[in-house]
Amino acid sequence: MSNSSIIDAGTGVANSIGRYFSVVSFIPSSFYVLFVYLLVASGSWHHPPDWNHAFVSLGHLGVGGIALLTFLGVGLGIFIHPIQFAIVQFFEGYWGIRPIPQAIRYQRIVRYQLLCQKLNRDVSSTKKLLAAWERADLETTLSARAPVRSKLDEADRVRYMFPADLDEVMPTRLGNVLRRAESQAGSQYGIDALQAVPHLLLIAPTNHIDYVNDQRSQLDLAIRMTFISVVAAATAIIFLWPYGAWVLIALIPYGLAYLSYRGSIVAAGHYGSALETLINLNRFALYQQLHMRLPASTENEQEANATLRDLLRYMPDTTIHYKHPLPETRVR
């Protein structure tokens, strides 16, 4: 059977379950099933691995074998799918309240807080230096300005990956990028993104919703690939640890896990930008749906949203003055 037939068999089954499932669940799960198959086919459970035999066996898979691997890939994806949210939360840095996870979490939060403070100092010092050169009208050479400008650009870029408020810093890079997106999106209007986005997704145009969902799918795919790759590395160690240097095969899925995690950080930034765009373009539609008065200025909007935040927190003493649309008149 050709490679295209193998791909068609796998994606056909996954597509019958759904577009989101096929992307987020089927691809990582199939990678793991294929990796375990090669470990088993190499005989590494009983003797040093014979990789030539493993790949020859893979090339001679019949229709039944391909169907079985496809079924296992889909089955594993279905099994993991309900815990996707928990996997994302784990990589964000939500590790529970037990003493050991809390101790590790605290140490990592302090580490990143110290890093943010250093980055703040670097940004401030380099900006002051460049400003002093401009005020003094000093003729500095490119070789003198380049390292200062480079340091400023990189310090500013890395600092932007963390929440502005140091009290909101998370214990992982992914968690910090997502926390910044949660706290920043809509903040200029006084909107709480965690409150507003579920409402906006019900009223926004389809292309806006698709854009947000696509970015979320990219994030979930990267995180799922990270998780599956870590599990694959652990599986390789279990199979290959008795055979000396062969255990280094585990570095392949481990390297993939690292790259996928770094990719998830980038995807999280794009997802945050998608949420910001969703709020920017659809917040007035949200006000209309809630029968709120449309603000005349950004200042009015911030004041109104301060009350709206309390209302969405189920505070019964909150009062909003509604503006109901006029009833439609029939044209005879």
N, C-alpha and C positions, 0 to 999 in steps of 0.2 A: 504494500500500500504506500502511495506517495506521501511526502510531507504535507502537501496541501490537503490531502484527504484526512490526515491525522488532525490538522488544525480545524478543518470543517467539522469533523466529528465532535471535537471538544467544544468549539464555540457554538455549534448548533444546539447541543444540549443546554449549555449555559444560557443562550439567548432565549430558550423556551421558558426559563425561569424569570428572566428580567434583565434589562439593560444594566441597572446598578449592580446586581449580583454578578453578572458576567465579568464586569471590569474589576470590582473590588474583591470578590471572593474566588472566582474561578482561576484566575491567572496565578496568584500566589499559591493556592492550594495545589494546583497542577504541578507547579515547580517542586513543591515538597514531595508529592507523590512520585514524580519522576526521579528525584534525587534518592529517595529511599529505595526505589526499584533498582537503581544502579548499585547501591550499597549491597542489597540482597543478592542481586545477580552476580556480583563480583565474588560472592562467597565469603565476604569479610566477617560474617558471624561465626564461621568455623575455621578459617585459615586466612593467611595474608591475601589481600584483595587481588583478583585477576581482572583488571579493568578491560583488557581486550575481550575477554569472555562476556563482560557486562554489556559493552557496546555492541558486540555481535548479537547478543540476545535481544537487545533493544531493536536492532535493525530487522530482526526476524519475527517481530511481534505480528501476529495475525489480527484479523478483525476482532476476534474475541478478546485478545489481549489488550488491544487499543480501547475497546469498549469498557473493559474492566478498569483500566487506568483512568479513563474519563469518568466512569461512575465513581471511583474513589476520590477523584479530584473534586467533583461536584458535591459528593457526600461530605468531604472534609470542609468544603466551603460553607455548606449549609450548617454544619456543626459549629463552626467558629462564628458565623454571621451574627447570631444573637448577642455575642459578647464583644462585638466590634467597638461599641461605645466604651466598655470597660477597658479595652486595650488602649484606646485613644487616651482615656483618663490616666492610665498607668504611665504612658509615655509623656503625658503632660506634667506628672509629678504629684498626682493624688494617690497617696500610698497608705491611707488609713491612720488610725490613732494609736496603734501599738508602739511601745517604747523604741524598738530598734528602727522601724521605718521612720518614725518621727525624728530620731536622732540623726539619721542619714539625711532626711529632708532638711532639717534645720541647718546642718553643716553646709549643704549645697546652696541653700538660700543665702546664707551669710557670705559664702564664696562669691556668688553672683552680685550681691549687694556691694561688696568691696570692689569687684570689677567695675561696676557701674560708677562708683565714686571715682575710681581712677580714670575712667573714660571721661567723666565730667570735668576732671581737672585737666586732662589732656586737651579736650575741646576748648576749654576756657583759656588755657595758657597759649595755645597756638593761635586762637583768634586775637588775643591781646597782642601777640608778637606781630602778626600781620597788620593789625590796625596801627601799631606803633610805627612800623615801616612806612605805612601810607601817610600818617600824620607828619612824620619827619621828612617825607619825600626822599627817602633813601633809595639810591639806585642799587638794588640788590641783583645779583646775577641769578640766572635760572637755576644754577646748581645750588644756590643758597636757598631759594624759595621752594624748590621742588620737594625736598624732604619735609619741610614744614607743612606745605599744602597736602602732601601725601598722608602725613600723620593725622592732620585734621579730617581729611575725607574718610579715612578708615576708622578713626575713633568715633566720628559722627555716625557712620554706617552701622558699626557694631552696637553703639549705644541705642540706636533706633530700634534694635531688635528686643529691647527690654522695656518694661513699663516705665512711664515717666516717674511714677510714685514708687520709691524704693520699698515701701511697705507691701506693694503688690507683686514683688519679685517672686518667681516660681523656682523650683529646684532643677528644672531642665530647660534646655534651649527651646524646645518645642513649646513647652508650657509658657515660657516668657513671650514668645511671638504671639501665641493665641491670647494670652492675658492682655497684651498691649492692644490687640485688635478689639477685644471685648470692651476695654476701658476707653479706647480712643474713638471708635466708630460712633458717630452721632453726638459726641460730647460737646462739639461746638454749638449744637442746637439745644443742649440740655436733655438729649435723648439717651436713655439706657438701652444699649444695643440688645442685651439679653432679654429685655422686656419687649422691645419693639419688633425685632426681626421675625418672630413667629407670626405676628399680626401682618407684617408687610408681605410675607410669603403667601398669604391668602388673598392679597389684593393687587399685588404687583403684576405687570404684564408678563406674559409667558416667557419672552426672551430674557427678561431680567431674572426670573426664577431659574431658568435653565442655566444662565451664566453662574449664578451662585451654586447651584447643584453640581455643575461641572467642576468648579473649583473644589467643592467639598469632596467629590468623588476622587479627584486627584490626591487630595490630602489623605483620605481613607485608604486609597490604594498604596500610597507610599508607607503609611504606618503598618498596614497589613503585611506588606512585603518585608518590612523591618522585623516584625514579629515572627513571621514564618521563617525568615533567614536565620534568626537567632535559634529557633527550634531546630532548624536543619543543622546548624553548627553543633548544637548539643547532641543531636542524633549521630552525627559523624564521629564525635568523640566517643560515644558509647560503642559504636561499631569498631572503631579503628585504634583505640588506645593500646591494645596489646601488641600492635605491629610497628612500634617505633615511629619512624619518620612519616609513615602513612597517615598518622593522626593530623599532620599538617594540612591534609585535605579540608579539614574543618575551617581553615582560613578562607576558603573560597566563599562559603555562605556567610561567614563572619564579615568579610569585606563587602559583600553585597548588602548585609544588614547595615553597615556603616554608611555606605553610599545612599541607601534607601532612607535612612534616618536624616541624613543631611538634605536629601531631596524633600523630605516631609517638612523640614523647616522652611524651605523656599515655598513649598505648596501652601503652608500655613500663612505666609505673608501674602500670597495671592488671594487666599480665601478671605483674609482680613480686609484686603482692598475691595473684594467683591461685596462684602457686607457694608463697607463705607459707601460704595457706589449705590447699593440698594437703598440705603437710607437717604442719601442725597437726592435721588431721583423720585422717591415715592413717599416721602414723609407728608407732603401736603394731601396726598390721597388718603393717607392714614387719618389725618385730622378730619377730613371730610367724612370718612366712614364712621368716625367716633362722634360726629356732629359737633366738633369743636369749631370755634371761630378761627378763621385763618389769620395768622399773625401779620401785622403790618411791618414788622421789622424783626431782625434777629434778636434784639433785646426782648421784644414782646414774646417771641417764640420761646426763649429760654425761661421766661417767667411762667408761661403757660405749661411748659413741659415739666417744670418743677412740681406743679400740681398733678400733672398726668402721671408722673412717676409714683407719687403717693397713691393715686387711684389704682394703678396696676399692681401695687403692693397690697391691695385689698384693705386699705385703711378707710373705715366707714365714715369718718368725719370729713373726708375730702370733698370739696365742692368745685364743680366745673360748670360754667355757664355755657349752655348748648346753643347752637345755631342750627335749627332744623331747616332742611330745604323746603322751598315752597311746593305745594302739591302741583302735580302736572295737570295742565288744562287740556281737555280734548279739543282737537280741531275738527269742526264739523264741515 
